[in-house]
Amino acid sequence: MSRLFKAALVGGAMLLVGGGSVAAAAITPSEGAVRSAANTMTASILGPSTVGSHSTCTWSGSADGGVAPYTFYWISSQGDQGIGVNFEATAPESGPMEISLYVEDANLTPVSVEKIVLVSTSKSGC
């Protein structure tokens, strides 16, 4: 039996999705909304920009343009992964973390965006 896998470059990392799992290599820092190659679709990450150490927080994805429905694939620099509009990740003890979102529309048009989240030892929660 063969499995269908999709691969995408997200934040400098190769994101491999298929068979009910998501896998990725190391992520390199970057930030900002990104348009698809055809400039027809955009994606955004909504949620906290600063979180407390070891806090588990939620971010939401949005997409505009392209053809609905959209599929959302997530990964954090801490290794948290998910599929869906909302994404939950746990912050490290200190330092920044990166949240990466890869979106495909119904025509499989891809777009990705990254968000750098600051981690504060003096803040608790999200």
C-alpha positions as CSV (number, residue, x, y, z in Angstrom):
1,M,0.0,0.0,0.0
2,S,1.4,3.4,-0.9
3,R,0.9,6.6,1.1
4,L,0.5,10.1,-0.3
5,F,2.9,12.7,1.2
6,K,3.1,16.4,0.5
7,A,6.2,18.4,1.1
8,A,6.6,22.2,1.5
9,L,9.3,24.6,2.5
10,V,8.1,26.4,5.7
11,G,10.4,28.9,7.4
12,G,13.4,27.3,5.9
13,A,12.3,23.9,7.1
14,M,11.0,21.0,5.0
15,L,7.5,20.2,6.2
16,L,6.3,16.7,5.2
17,V,2.7,15.9,5.7
18,G,1.0,12.5,5.1
19,G,-0.1,9.3,6.6
20,G,-1.6,11.2,9.6
21,S,1.7,12.7,10.6
22,V,3.7,15.9,10.1
23,A,7.5,16.0,10.2
24,A,10.0,18.8,9.8
25,A,13.7,19.7,9.8
26,A,15.3,22.6,11.5
27,I,13.7,26.1,11.1
28,T,15.6,29.3,10.3
29,P,14.2,32.5,11.7
30,S,12.1,34.9,9.5
31,E,8.8,36.7,9.9
32,G,6.1,38.4,7.8
33,A,3.1,37.6,5.8
34,V,3.9,35.8,2.5
35,R,2.0,35.7,-0.7
36,S,1.8,32.6,-2.9
37,A,3.9,32.6,-6.1
38,A,0.9,33.8,-8.1
39,N,0.2,36.6,-5.6
40,T,-3.4,35.3,-5.2
41,M,-3.4,34.1,-1.7
42,T,-2.1,35.4,1.7
43,A,-1.9,33.8,5.1
44,S,-1.6,35.3,8.6
45,I,-0.9,34.1,12.2
46,L,-3.0,35.6,14.9
47,G,-2.1,35.3,18.6
48,P,0.3,36.3,21.2
49,S,3.7,37.9,20.3
50,T,5.1,37.5,23.9
51,V,4.4,34.5,26.2
52,G,5.6,33.3,29.5
53,S,8.1,30.5,30.0
54,H,6.7,27.0,29.6
55,S,3.2,28.5,28.7
56,T,1.0,26.6,26.4
57,C,-0.7,29.1,24.1
58,T,-3.0,29.1,21.0
59,W,-2.5,30.8,17.7
60,S,-5.0,30.9,14.8
61,G,-4.4,30.9,11.1
62,S,-6.2,32.9,8.4
63,A,-6.1,32.8,4.7
64,D,-7.4,35.2,2.1
65,G,-7.6,34.7,-1.7
66,G,-7.3,31.5,-3.5
67,V,-10.2,29.0,-3.4
68,A,-11.7,27.8,-0.1
69,P,-11.6,25.5,1.7
70,Y,-8.1,25.9,3.1
71,T,-5.9,23.4,4.9
72,F,-3.6,24.7,7.7
73,Y,-0.4,22.9,8.7
74,W,1.6,24.1,11.7
75,I,5.0,23.6,13.3
76,S,6.9,25.4,16.0
77,S,10.7,25.7,16.6
78,Q,10.0,23.6,19.7
79,G,8.7,20.7,17.7
80,D,5.0,21.2,18.3
81,Q,3.0,20.2,15.2
82,G,-0.7,20.4,14.1
83,I,-3.3,20.5,11.4
84,G,-6.3,22.9,11.5
85,V,-7.1,26.6,11.9
86,N,-6.0,26.7,15.6
87,F,-2.6,25.6,16.9
88,E,-1.4,25.0,20.4
89,A,2.3,25.2,21.3
90,T,4.4,25.3,24.5
91,A,7.0,27.9,24.9
92,P,10.6,27.1,26.0
93,E,12.1,28.3,29.2
94,S,13.7,31.4,27.5
95,G,14.6,32.8,24.1
96,P,12.3,33.3,21.1
97,M,10.3,30.6,19.4
98,E,9.1,30.5,15.8
99,I,5.6,29.5,14.8
100,S,5.3,28.5,11.1
101,L,2.1,28.1,9.1
102,Y,1.7,26.5,5.7
103,V,-1.7,26.8,4.0
104,E,-3.1,25.2,0.9
105,D,-6.3,26.1,-0.8
106,A,-8.7,23.8,-2.7
107,N,-6.4,24.0,-5.8
108,L,-3.4,23.1,-3.7
109,T,-1.9,26.6,-4.1
110,P,0.6,27.0,-1.2
111,V,1.5,30.0,1.0
112,S,3.5,30.1,4.2
113,V,4.1,32.6,7.0
114,E,6.2,32.7,10.2
115,K,5.8,34.5,13.4
116,I,8.6,35.1,16.0
117,V,7.2,34.8,19.5
118,L,9.3,36.3,22.4
119,V,9.4,34.2,25.6
120,S,9.6,36.1,28.9
121,T,10.6,34.7,32.2
122,S,8.8,37.6,33.9
123,K,5.4,36.9,32.3
124,S,3.1,34.0,33.0
125,G,0.6,32.6,30.5
126,C,-0.2,34.0,27.1
